[in-house]
Amino acid sequence: MTHLENTSVSELREALDDAEEVRATKRLMVAIAYKQGVTQTDLAEWYGLSRKTVYNWLRRFEEDAIRSAASDESRPGRPPKLGPEERAEVRQLLAESPENAGYDAEEWSSPLVQRLLEERFGVEYSRTSAYRILTQDG
């Protein structure tokens, strides 16, 4: 397969001028260099990528429009363990003393927040995530 057969360097450069994401910029630069005769092996070495990654990126330009081939689709990640109403309730509980929530402690700590989340909401959080919840603003 000859990659980018029907795509001109000027089209790629125009897309590069409009690129806002680092990854899109990198993919377009790889495509431009490839169109100018740089091998996939050299591109992989220059950019610290596997040859397979370079191949896959170039193949994307064959299958999709330039701008969609250059960027990734949105990846929402893992859904939160607590919904918005539950998070608001947690913030309200943490704004008060642990004693008001039924705990024998003067201050909230990460382990105590972990315990609260498990007992009240049935969800397990790591100590780091509990700390993040404890220290978040609003």
NORTA-V146671 format. One line per field, one symbol per residue. phi: phi as a letter, one per 20 degrees, with the letter a starting at -180 (. if undefined). A space follows every 50 residues. Layout:
phi: ???
This chain:
phi: .eflgdcefffffffffefdeffffffffffffffeoffffffffgemdf fffggffffgffecfgffffdeffcfnffffdfgffffffgffffdfgff endebecfcgfffgfgfffedmcdcfffffffffdfel
